Amino acid sequence: LKARAAVTNVPRVTAGKRVALMPGCVQQTLAPSIDAAIQRVLARRDMGTVKLEGCCGALSHHLGRTGEAKAHARAVIERFEAIGAVDAVSIGATGCSAHIADMPHLFAGDPVWEPRARAFAAKLRDFSSLAEPRAGSGKLRVAWQAPCSMQNSLGNAGAGRALLEAAGFDVADIPEGHLCCGSAGSYSLLQPEIAGALRSRKLANTRAIAPGVIATANIGCLIHLSGEDAPPIVHLAELIDWAEGGPKPAVLDQTRGAD
């Protein structure tokens, strides 16, 4: 997957809510356009952003490296505490959001870090829940791919669909939408054969509803499902931004061999 160029024309917000936006690890390198879109969408809702650097430690936790996961968590919590008062903490990857929501459990029983992790997690607002639905000029037929982290951990898969529908898109559910796409954090790296079979099944089900684009909310799903054999796939925020007057996602101008 080629890195997507960042778009820097982000409106400046001088009042309103202040959101600590985490760029994540993979996303800021491969798809910086996602955070740029998030910033523009939030700015239209009178929410400004401040960057909260650091890895949440989700991948380390997936791999059973608990000590490493805790070290990442402590570092980002300390940075969160240092940036001052914010109304919310957000990140464009639902896999990371799910890990942050569960971060207090990582420090369960720790008299120092459990309450600090709990205060951090209490500020978490996933993008799809932070940006309230708004009318837009979306025209495409969109296959909504709700990541497992939204369905099973955050429990807000419907919020993504609501944003897309309000923005004017024709939203279609992917058959067997409850099934994993095969990304699952580190799973696609550790179990490539099974992950590949899940990907093929997801794409076959997606092609059956003939979408113009797939929308998802997690960079892992986006990377795993992308390819010449797949319809264009973009982050939810980029479609919402486009429907509200932002730039057209670059991937929609690329020719795909998905027929």
FITORMAR-169145 format. One record per residue (C-alpha): residue in three letters; z, y, x; chain. Coordinates in steps of 0.001 Angstrom, whole numbers, always signed. Layout:
N
<res = ALA | c3 = Z | c2 = Y | c1 = X | chain = A>
...
This chain:
259
<res = LEU | c3 = +0 | c2 = +0 | c1 = +0 | chain = A>
<res = LYS | c3 = -1066 | c2 = +3324 | c1 = +1431 | chain = A>
<res = ALA | c3 = +1469 | c2 = +6108 | c1 = +1520 | chain = A>
<res = ARG | c3 = +1000 | c2 = +8589 | c1 = -1299 | chain = A>
<res = ALA | c3 = +838 | c2 = +12215 | c1 = -279 | chain = A>
<res = ALA | c3 = +3748 | c2 = +14418 | c1 = -1251 | chain = A>
<res = VAL | c3 = +3058 | c2 = +17382 | c1 = -3504 | chain = A>
<res = THR | c3 = +5213 | c2 = +20333 | c1 = -2577 | chain = A>
<res = ASN | c3 = +4639 | c2 = +22819 | c1 = -5432 | chain = A>
<res = VAL | c3 = +8088 | c2 = +22310 | c1 = -6915 | chain = A>
<res = PRO | c3 = +9357 | c2 = +25124 | c1 = -9197 | chain = A>
<res = ARG | c3 = +12492 | c2 = +26889 | c1 = -8022 | chain = A>
<res = VAL | c3 = +15473 | c2 = +26732 | c1 = -10389 | chain = A>
<res = THR | c3 = +18010 | c2 = +29514 | c1 = -10038 | chain = A>
<res = ALA | c3 = +20292 | c2 = +28464 | c1 = -12898 | chain = A>
<res = GLY | c3 = +21001 | c2 = +25381 | c1 = -14946 | chain = A>
<res = LYS | c3 = +22185 | c2 = +21994 | c1 = -13809 | chain = A>
<res = ARG | c3 = +22333 | c2 = +20839 | c1 = -10200 | chain = A>
<res = VAL | c3 = +21195 | c2 = +17295 | c1 = -9431 | chain = A>
<res = ALA | c3 = +21770 | c2 = +15465 | c1 = -6139 | chain = A>
<res = LEU | c3 = +18481 | c2 = +13605 | c1 = -5637 | chain = A>
<res = MET | c3 = +18433 | c2 = +10656 | c1 = -3240 | chain = A>
<res = PRO | c3 = +15010 | c2 = +10055 | c1 = -1625 | chain = A>
<res = GLY | c3 = +15782 | c2 = +6413 | c1 = -920 | chain = A>
<res = CYS | c3 = +14516 | c2 = +4460 | c1 = +2058 | chain = A>
<res = VAL | c3 = +11110 | c2 = +2938 | c1 = +1252 | chain = A>
<res = GLN | c3 = +10085 | c2 = +5420 | c1 = -1416 | chain = A>
<res = GLN | c3 = +10277 | c2 = +8558 | c1 = +717 | chain = A>
<res = THR | c3 = +7906 | c2 = +6954 | c1 = +3240 | chain = A>
<res = LEU | c3 = +5398 | c2 = +5146 | c1 = +1011 | chain = A>
<res = ALA | c3 = +5460 | c2 = +7313 | c1 = -2104 | chain = A>
<res = PRO | c3 = +6980 | c2 = +10786 | c1 = -1502 | chain = A>
<res = SER | c3 = +4928 | c2 = +12034 | c1 = -4465 | chain = A>
<res = ILE | c3 = +7466 | c2 = +10346 | c1 = -6755 | chain = A>
<res = ASP | c3 = +10336 | c2 = +12642 | c1 = -5803 | chain = A>
<res = ALA | c3 = +8032 | c2 = +15672 | c1 = -5952 | chain = A>
<res = ALA | c3 = +7146 | c2 = +14687 | c1 = -9522 | chain = A>
<res = ILE | c3 = +10815 | c2 = +14132 | c1 = -10399 | chain = A>
<res = GLN | c3 = +11698 | c2 = +17592 | c1 = -9098 | chain = A>
<res = ARG | c3 = +8983 | c2 = +19254 | c1 = -11178 | chain = A>
<res = VAL | c3 = +9954 | c2 = +17352 | c1 = -14338 | chain = A>
<res = LEU | c3 = +13611 | c2 = +18256 | c1 = -13889 | chain = A>
<res = ALA | c3 = +12794 | c2 = +21890 | c1 = -13086 | chain = A>
<res = ARG | c3 = +11029 | c2 = +22186 | c1 = -16450 | chain = A>
<res = ARG | c3 = +14323 | c2 = +21097 | c1 = -17990 | chain = A>
<res = ASP | c3 = +16274 | c2 = +23720 | c1 = -16049 | chain = A>
<res = MET | c3 = +17616 | c2 = +21281 | c1 = -13481 | chain = A>
<res = GLY | c3 = +17455 | c2 = +22054 | c1 = -9768 | chain = A>
<res = THR | c3 = +17801 | c2 = +19426 | c1 = -7056 | chain = A>
<res = VAL | c3 = +19571 | c2 = +19165 | c1 = -3749 | chain = A>
<res = LYS | c3 = +18649 | c2 = +16335 | c1 = -1395 | chain = A>
<res = LEU | c3 = +21282 | c2 = +13671 | c1 = -851 | chain = A>
<res = GLU | c3 = +20279 | c2 = +11797 | c1 = +2284 | chain = A>
<res = GLY | c3 = +21275 | c2 = +8241 | c1 = +3016 | chain = A>
<res = CYS | c3 = +20612 | c2 = +4622 | c1 = +2120 | chain = A>
<res = CYS | c3 = +22565 | c2 = +3214 | c1 = -824 | chain = A>
<res = GLY | c3 = +22742 | c2 = -197 | c1 = +892 | chain = A>
<res = ALA | c3 = +21200 | c2 = -2205 | c1 = -1943 | chain = A>
<res = LEU | c3 = +18948 | c2 = -4314 | c1 = +266 | chain = A>
<res = SER | c3 = +21796 | c2 = -5133 | c1 = +2647 | chain = A>
<res = HIS | c3 = +23869 | c2 = -6201 | c1 = -340 | chain = A>
<res = HIS | c3 = +21015 | c2 = -8406 | c1 = -1630 | chain = A>
<res = LEU | c3 = +20934 | c2 = -10143 | c1 = +1753 | chain = A>
<res = GLY | c3 = +24668 | c2 = -10839 | c1 = +1704 | chain = A>
<res = ARG | c3 = +25424 | c2 = -8368 | c1 = +4492 | chain = A>
<res = THR | c3 = +28498 | c2 = -6970 | c1 = +2799 | chain = A>
<res = GLY | c3 = +29857 | c2 = -5112 | c1 = +5815 | chain = A>
<res = GLU | c3 = +26512 | c2 = -3390 | c1 = +6350 | chain = A>
<res = ALA | c3 = +26249 | c2 = -2559 | c1 = +2634 | chain = A>
<res = LYS | c3 = +29712 | c2 = -997 | c1 = +2688 | chain = A>
<res = ALA | c3 = +28855 | c2 = +1078 | c1 = +5756 | chain = A>
<res = HIS | c3 = +25778 | c2 = +2503 | c1 = +4003 | chain = A>
<res = ALA | c3 = +27804 | c2 = +3175 | c1 = +860 | chain = A>
<res = ARG | c3 = +30596 | c2 = +4965 | c1 = +2728 | chain = A>
<res = ALA | c3 = +28083 | c2 = +7188 | c1 = +4522 | chain = A>
<res = VAL | c3 = +26272 | c2 = +8265 | c1 = +1362 | chain = A>
<res = ILE | c3 = +29540 | c2 = +8796 | c1 = -542 | chain = A>
<res = GLU | c3 = +30771 | c2 = +11081 | c1 = +2253 | chain = A>
<res = ARG | c3 = +27511 | c2 = +13074 | c1 = +2093 | chain = A>
<res = PHE | c3 = +27844 | c2 = +13275 | c1 = -1682 | chain = A>
<res = GLU | c3 = +31358 | c2 = +14663 | c1 = -1362 | chain = A>
<res = ALA | c3 = +30187 | c2 = +17203 | c1 = +1232 | chain = A>
<res = ILE | c3 = +27388 | c2 = +18784 | c1 = -853 | chain = A>
<res = GLY | c3 = +29764 | c2 = +20250 | c1 = -3413 | chain = A>
<res = ALA | c3 = +29748 | c2 = +20147 | c1 = -7181 | chain = A>
<res = VAL | c3 = +26747 | c2 = +18575 | c1 = -8889 | chain = A>
<res = ASP | c3 = +26099 | c2 = +17661 | c1 = -12497 | chain = A>
<res = ALA | c3 = +24425 | c2 = +14372 | c1 = -11654 | chain = A>
<res = VAL | c3 = +23243 | c2 = +12024 | c1 = -8927 | chain = A>
<res = SER | c3 = +19822 | c2 = +10475 | c1 = -9339 | chain = A>
<res = ILE | c3 = +17286 | c2 = +8354 | c1 = -7462 | chain = A>
<res = GLY | c3 = +13737 | c2 = +7391 | c1 = -8367 | chain = A>
<res = ALA | c3 = +14251 | c2 = +3659 | c1 = -7825 | chain = A>
<res = THR | c3 = +16078 | c2 = +1786 | c1 = -10577 | chain = A>
<res = GLY | c3 = +17010 | c2 = -988 | c1 = -8166 | chain = A>
<res = CYS | c3 = +18996 | c2 = +1564 | c1 = -6173 | chain = A>
<res = SER | c3 = +20424 | c2 = +3073 | c1 = -9363 | chain = A>
<res = ALA | c3 = +21707 | c2 = -339 | c1 = -10433 | chain = A>
<res = HIS | c3 = +23393 | c2 = -833 | c1 = -7053 | chain = A>
<res = ILE | c3 = +25034 | c2 = +2591 | c1 = -7187 | chain = A>
<res = ALA | c3 = +26316 | c2 = +1881 | c1 = -10694 | chain = A>
<res = ASP | c3 = +27997 | c2 = -1259 | c1 = -9352 | chain = A>
<res = MET | c3 = +29242 | c2 = +355 | c1 = -6145 | chain = A>
<res = PRO | c3 = +32907 | c2 = +459 | c1 = -7262 | chain = A>
<res = HIS | c3 = +32831 | c2 = -3359 | c1 = -7369 | chain = A>
<res = LEU | c3 = +31728 | c2 = -3377 | c1 = -3728 | chain = A>
<res = PHE | c3 = +35064 | c2 = -1758 | c1 = -2858 | chain = A>
<res = ALA | c3 = +37180 | c2 = -3525 | c1 = -5472 | chain = A>
<res = GLY | c3 = +40845 | c2 = -3419 | c1 = -4470 | chain = A>
<res = ASP | c3 = +40312 | c2 = -853 | c1 = -1687 | chain = A>
<res = PRO | c3 = +42832 | c2 = +1945 | c1 = -2437 | chain = A>
<res = VAL | c3 = +40754 | c2 = +4543 | c1 = -552 | chain = A>
<res = TRP | c3 = +37127 | c2 = +3677 | c1 = -1185 | chain = A>
<res = GLU | c3 = +37155 | c2 = +2195 | c1 = -4677 | chain = A>
<res = PRO | c3 = +38159 | c2 = +5500 | c1 = -6358 | chain = A>
<res = ARG | c3 = +35680 | c2 = +7426 | c1 = -4194 | chain = A>
<res = ALA | c3 = +32905 | c2 = +4978 | c1 = -5110 | chain = A>
<res = ARG | c3 = +33901 | c2 = +5241 | c1 = -8760 | chain = A>
<res = ALA | c3 = +33651 | c2 = +9049 | c1 = -8665 | chain = A>
<res = PHE | c3 = +30213 | c2 = +8772 | c1 = -7064 | chain = A>
<res = ALA | c3 = +28936 | c2 = +6183 | c1 = -9544 | chain = A>
<res = ALA | c3 = +30267 | c2 = +8232 | c1 = -12463 | chain = A>
<res = LYS | c3 = +27742 | c2 = +10962 | c1 = -11610 | chain = A>
<res = LEU | c3 = +24784 | c2 = +8578 | c1 = -11639 | chain = A>
<res = ARG | c3 = +21989 | c2 = +9373 | c1 = -14097 | chain = A>
<res = ASP | c3 = +18787 | c2 = +7382 | c1 = -13841 | chain = A>
<res = PHE | c3 = +15664 | c2 = +9557 | c1 = -14076 | chain = A>
<res = SER | c3 = +14571 | c2 = +8076 | c1 = -17400 | chain = A>
<res = SER | c3 = +17913 | c2 = +9027 | c1 = -18935 | chain = A>
<res = LEU | c3 = +18243 | c2 = +12361 | c1 = -17138 | chain = A>
<res = ALA | c3 = +14883 | c2 = +13782 | c1 = -18268 | chain = A>
<res = GLU | c3 = +14982 | c2 = +14066 | c1 = -22044 | chain = A>
<res = PRO | c3 = +11695 | c2 = +13302 | c1 = -23882 | chain = A>
<res = ARG | c3 = +9288 | c2 = +16201 | c1 = -24280 | chain = A>
<res = ALA | c3 = +5845 | c2 = +16558 | c1 = -25850 | chain = A>
<res = GLY | c3 = +2940 | c2 = +16337 | c1 = -23425 | chain = A>
<res = SER | c3 = -798 | c2 = +15801 | c1 = -23212 | chain = A>
<res = GLY | c3 = -838 | c2 = +12177 | c1 = -22068 | chain = A>
<res = LYS | c3 = -3913 | c2 = +10304 | c1 = -23265 | chain = A>
<res = LEU | c3 = -4040 | c2 = +6973 | c1 = -21413 | chain = A>
<res = ARG | c3 = -3039 | c2 = +3560 | c1 = -22678 | chain = A>
<res = VAL | c3 = +12 | c2 = +2679 | c1 = -20599 | chain = A>
<res = ALA | c3 = +1492 | c2 = -744 | c1 = -19972 | chain = A>
<res = TRP | c3 = +5238 | c2 = -134 | c1 = -19627 | chain = A>
<res = GLN | c3 = +6702 | c2 = -2457 | c1 = -16995 | chain = A>
<res = ALA | c3 = +10465 | c2 = -2147 | c1 = -17338 | chain = A>
<res = PRO | c3 = +12053 | c2 = -3332 | c1 = -14079 | chain = A>
<res = CYS | c3 = +14718 | c2 = -6031 | c1 = -14276 | chain = A>
<res = SER | c3 = +17207 | c2 = -3477 | c1 = -12948 | chain = A>
<res = MET | c3 = +16578 | c2 = -1318 | c1 = -16037 | chain = A>
<res = GLN | c3 = +16674 | c2 = -4214 | c1 = -18476 | chain = A>
<res = ASN | c3 = +19633 | c2 = -6157 | c1 = -17128 | chain = A>
<res = SER | c3 = +21769 | c2 = -3725 | c1 = -15120 | chain = A>
<res = LEU | c3 = +21215 | c2 = -187 | c1 = -16379 | chain = A>
<res = GLY | c3 = +20359 | c2 = -1221 | c1 = -19924 | chain = A>
<res = ASN | c3 = +18027 | c2 = +1731 | c1 = -20482 | chain = A>
<res = ALA | c3 = +14509 | c2 = +253 | c1 = -20541 | chain = A>
<res = GLY | c3 = +13894 | c2 = +1956 | c1 = -23878 | chain = A>
<res = ALA | c3 = +14416 | c2 = +5394 | c1 = -22316 | chain = A>
<res = GLY | c3 = +11328 | c2 = +5004 | c1 = -20140 | chain = A>
<res = ARG | c3 = +9193 | c2 = +4034 | c1 = -23110 | chain = A>
<res = ALA | c3 = +10555 | c2 = +6977 | c1 = -25122 | chain = A>
<res = LEU | c3 = +9580 | c2 = +9431 | c1 = -22368 | chain = A>
<res = LEU | c3 = +6040 | c2 = +8073 | c1 = -22233 | chain = A>
<res = GLU | c3 = +5570 | c2 = +8072 | c1 = -26007 | chain = A>
<res = ALA | c3 = +6887 | c2 = +11612 | c1 = -26373 | chain = A>
<res = ALA | c3 = +4494 | c2 = +12728 | c1 = -23624 | chain = A>
<res = GLY | c3 = +1577 | c2 = +11494 | c1 = -25722 | chain = A>
<res = PHE | c3 = +722 | c2 = +8209 | c1 = -24044 | chain = A>
<res = ASP | c3 = -313 | c2 = +5100 | c1 = -25977 | chain = A>
<res = VAL | c3 = +2427 | c2 = +2757 | c1 = -24759 | chain = A>
<res = ALA | c3 = +2031 | c2 = -1010 | c1 = -24927 | chain = A>
<res = ASP | c3 = +4653 | c2 = -3614 | c1 = -24054 | chain = A>
<res = ILE | c3 = +3594 | c2 = -6273 | c1 = -21572 | chain = A>
<res = PRO | c3 = +3802 | c2 = -9792 | c1 = -23057 | chain = A>
<res = GLU | c3 = +6774 | c2 = -11712 | c1 = -21607 | chain = A>
<res = GLY | c3 = +8092 | c2 = -8354 | c1 = -20490 | chain = A>
<res = HIS | c3 = +11528 | c2 = -9848 | c1 = -19868 | chain = A>
<res = LEU | c3 = +10158 | c2 = -11834 | c1 = -16920 | chain = A>
<res = CYS | c3 = +10561 | c2 = -10524 | c1 = -13366 | chain = A>
<res = CYS | c3 = +7444 | c2 = -9262 | c1 = -11602 | chain = A>
<res = GLY | c3 = +8564 | c2 = -11122 | c1 = -8469 | chain = A>
<res = SER | c3 = +9715 | c2 = -8184 | c1 = -6371 | chain = A>
<res = ALA | c3 = +13467 | c2 = -8490 | c1 = -6982 | chain = A>
<res = GLY | c3 = +14702 | c2 = -6601 | c1 = -3946 | chain = A>
<res = SER | c3 = +14269 | c2 = -8895 | c1 = -946 | chain = A>
<res = TYR | c3 = +13028 | c2 = -11845 | c1 = -3023 | chain = A>
<res = SER | c3 = +9335 | c2 = -11124 | c1 = -2466 | chain = A>
<res = LEU | c3 = +9981 | c2 = -11294 | c1 = +1293 | chain = A>
<res = LEU | c3 = +12175 | c2 = -14376 | c1 = +1293 | chain = A>
<res = GLN | c3 = +10371 | c2 = -16368 | c1 = -1419 | chain = A>
<res = PRO | c3 = +6744 | c2 = -15198 | c1 = -1218 | chain = A>
<res = GLU | c3 = +5233 | c2 = -18214 | c1 = -2986 | chain = A>
<res = ILE | c3 = +7421 | c2 = -17938 | c1 = -6091 | chain = A>
<res = ALA | c3 = +7234 | c2 = -14130 | c1 = -6005 | chain = A>
<res = GLY | c3 = +3443 | c2 = -14371 | c1 = -5846 | chain = A>
<res = ALA | c3 = +3335 | c2 = -16696 | c1 = -8852 | chain = A>
<res = LEU | c3 = +5515 | c2 = -14283 | c1 = -10844 | chain = A>
<res = ARG | c3 = +3232 | c2 = -11409 | c1 = -9844 | chain = A>
<res = SER | c3 = +135 | c2 = -13303 | c1 = -10988 | chain = A>
<res = ARG | c3 = +1767 | c2 = -14071 | c1 = -14325 | chain = A>
<res = LYS | c3 = +2834 | c2 = -10455 | c1 = -14796 | chain = A>
<res = LEU | c3 = -666 | c2 = -9146 | c1 = -14020 | chain = A>
<res = ALA | c3 = -2344 | c2 = -11704 | c1 = -16289 | chain = A>
<res = ASN | c3 = -84 | c2 = -10627 | c1 = -19151 | chain = A>
<res = THR | c3 = -794 | c2 = -6982 | c1 = -18328 | chain = A>
<res = ARG | c3 = -4562 | c2 = -7392 | c1 = -18316 | chain = A>
<res = ALA | c3 = -4314 | c2 = -9006 | c1 = -21747 | chain = A>
<res = ILE | c3 = -3354 | c2 = -5636 | c1 = -23278 | chain = A>
<res = ALA | c3 = -6107 | c2 = -3726 | c1 = -21401 | chain = A>
<res = PRO | c3 = -4130 | c2 = -723 | c1 = -20119 | chain = A>
<res = GLY | c3 = -5544 | c2 = +2236 | c1 = -18250 | chain = A>
<res = VAL | c3 = -2458 | c2 = +2261 | c1 = -16041 | chain = A>
<res = ILE | c3 = +829 | c2 = +435 | c1 = -15469 | chain = A>
<res = ALA | c3 = +3970 | c2 = +2560 | c1 = -15449 | chain = A>
<res = THR | c3 = +7158 | c2 = +1378 | c1 = -13782 | chain = A>
<res = ALA | c3 = +10375 | c2 = +2959 | c1 = -12537 | chain = A>
<res = ASN | c3 = +11132 | c2 = +1083 | c1 = -9334 | chain = A>
<res = ILE | c3 = +9384 | c2 = +1338 | c1 = -5969 | chain = A>
<res = GLY | c3 = +9828 | c2 = -2390 | c1 = -5323 | chain = A>
<res = CYS | c3 = +7923 | c2 = -3307 | c1 = -8489 | chain = A>
<res = LEU | c3 = +5292 | c2 = -676 | c1 = -7749 | chain = A>
<res = ILE | c3 = +4591 | c2 = -2001 | c1 = -4261 | chain = A>
<res = HIS | c3 = +4677 | c2 = -5648 | c1 = -5288 | chain = A>
<res = LEU | c3 = +2274 | c2 = -5228 | c1 = -8213 | chain = A>
<res = SER | c3 = -155 | c2 = -2880 | c1 = -6475 | chain = A>
<res = GLY | c3 = -3422 | c2 = -4270 | c1 = -5188 | chain = A>
<res = GLU | c3 = -7161 | c2 = -4520 | c1 = -5678 | chain = A>
<res = ASP | c3 = -6605 | c2 = -7233 | c1 = -8285 | chain = A>
<res = ALA | c3 = -4342 | c2 = -5012 | c1 = -10396 | chain = A>
<res = PRO | c3 = -4753 | c2 = -2020 | c1 = -12706 | chain = A>
<res = PRO | c3 = -3545 | c2 = +1283 | c1 = -11226 | chain = A>
<res = ILE | c3 = +244 | c2 = +1435 | c1 = -11156 | chain = A>
<res = VAL | c3 = +2315 | c2 = +4597 | c1 = -10962 | chain = A>
<res = HIS | c3 = +5911 | c2 = +5672 | c1 = -11244 | chain = A>
<res = LEU | c3 = +7082 | c2 = +6815 | c1 = -14660 | chain = A>
<res = ALA | c3 = +7914 | c2 = +10299 | c1 = -13312 | chain = A>
<res = GLU | c3 = +4369 | c2 = +10868 | c1 = -12053 | chain = A>
<res = LEU | c3 = +2880 | c2 = +10160 | c1 = -15488 | chain = A>
<res = ILE | c3 = +5402 | c2 = +12397 | c1 = -17239 | chain = A>
<res = ASP | c3 = +4759 | c2 = +15169 | c1 = -14714 | chain = A>
<res = TRP | c3 = +984 | c2 = +14883 | c1 = -15227 | chain = A>
<res = ALA | c3 = +1326 | c2 = +14992 | c1 = -19040 | chain = A>
<res = GLU | c3 = +3408 | c2 = +18167 | c1 = -18678 | chain = A>
<res = GLY | c3 = +840 | c2 = +19981 | c1 = -16506 | chain = A>
<res = GLY | c3 = +1519 | c2 = +18541 | c1 = -13071 | chain = A>
<res = PRO | c3 = -1087 | c2 = +16971 | c1 = -10766 | chain = A>
<res = LYS | c3 = -2936 | c2 = +13835 | c1 = -11758 | chain = A>
<res = PRO | c3 = -1562 | c2 = +10793 | c1 = -9876 | chain = A>
<res = ALA | c3 = -3956 | c2 = +10098 | c1 = -7005 | chain = A>
<res = VAL | c3 = -4091 | c2 = +6372 | c1 = -7741 | chain = A>
<res = LEU | c3 = -5807 | c2 = +7071 | c1 = -11081 | chain = A>
<res = ASP | c3 = -8856 | c2 = +8380 | c1 = -9224 | chain = A>
<res = GLN | c3 = -9222 | c2 = +5198 | c1 = -7194 | chain = A>
<res = THR | c3 = -11636 | c2 = +2448 | c1 = -8194 | chain = A>
<res = ARG | c3 = -9947 | c2 = -853 | c1 = -9002 | chain = A>
<res = GLY | c3 = -11336 | c2 = -4349 | c1 = -9135 | chain = A>
<res = ALA | c3 = -9066 | c2 = -5482 | c1 = -11957 | chain = A>
<res = ASP | c3 = -11680 | c2 = -6777 | c1 = -14377 | chain = A>
